[in-house]
Amino acid sequence: LAAEQINRAGGLLGYRVKVVAVDDEADSEVAVQVAEAVKEAIARGERVLGVVGHYNSGQTLAAMEIYKDLPIVVITPTSSDVSITQKGYRNFFRVNATDAAQAPAVARFLVETLRARRIAVVHADNEYGRGLRQEMLAALKALGLEPAVAIEIKEAAPTQAEAVAKIQAANPDAVFLAGYETEGYVLLPELRKAGVSVPFFCSDGCFLYAFIDESGPAAEGAYVSAISPDPKMVADEAWWKAYQAVEYRNPGTYSAAGYSALEVMAEGARRARSLDGRQVADAIRNLDLKTLIGQVRYTPQGDLQEQKIYIFQVKNGQFVQVTP
């Protein structure tokens, strides 16, 4: 949609913007192959402005080792691992909040709103899960708490029975999962089936309707955090209809973030009056731009200066915003 609107308005610096979809399959080796393909396209003389992605933090970290040396900008709409912007990349930016903002917000909600004191911290065995676990443990410690138990689980495993048994033994009054929907929709139903009825809170990786659909009735009442706003809350009816006309479906939970990422990239090119990634990156670093995800201003590292965390609860099969 963002590309189509740019093109309808005359294009970008004399060019039409073309979005080329690629899939890293949530696999770091495939992500490197994708990045190599981008590198090869540039070598052939194709005009590549940048990459909106990658989706997951682990694949972003893998691909950035190639992108960092290319004359492009990379803007992720979803990767939240704090370590990415600690690598010193000069061409990497986010339009989403990081785990350093997410963990304290979630910890405060669990402790102050849900009155939880014994929190089981469960995390997936990947860069995203481990990074968020560390942030969560630090956030709980700042509130004077230690986790009732901390458990690492295998990503996308068909069962989490072992973790369920450990959680039951710890007798927590809340469960927090740092993982994706593939862990959430397995762990949550198994917990409920085992009789564990305490509040369940999962991280932004579960902010997808697949989490609700695959969890079934167990999803009702679960809490989910988000690192960017729900399009339903920030986009007007005209934007919604325009999206449907281009995509032939409703916007997803991260559609506003993806749209905003291309907005930022295009505005950087306009300000730089260039398609060269280095010049575009310098311009983006000095942006003060209003977008669907909010005001975009960057730190020197490429993180948003103002990071907002949103908390939702599943009610009647829908994500309902609880805060802010």
Buried (B, 14 or more C-beta within 10 A) or exposed (E): BBBBBBBEEEEBBEEEBEEEEBEBEBBBEBBBBBBEEBBEBBEEEEEBBBBBBBBBBBBBBBBBEBBBEBBBBBBBBBBBBBBBBEEEBBBBBBBBBBBBBBBBBBBBBBBEEBEBBBBBBBBBEBBBBBBBBBBBBEBBEEBEBEBBBBBBBBBBBEEBBEBBEBBBEBEBBBBBBBBBBBBBBBBBBBBBEEEBEBBBBBBBBBBBBBBBEBBEEBBBEBBBBBBBBBBBEBBEEEBBEBBEEEEEEEBBBBBBBBBBBBBBBBBBBBBBEBBBBBBBBBBBBEBEBEBBBBEBEBEEBBBBEEBBBBBBBBEEEEBEBBEE
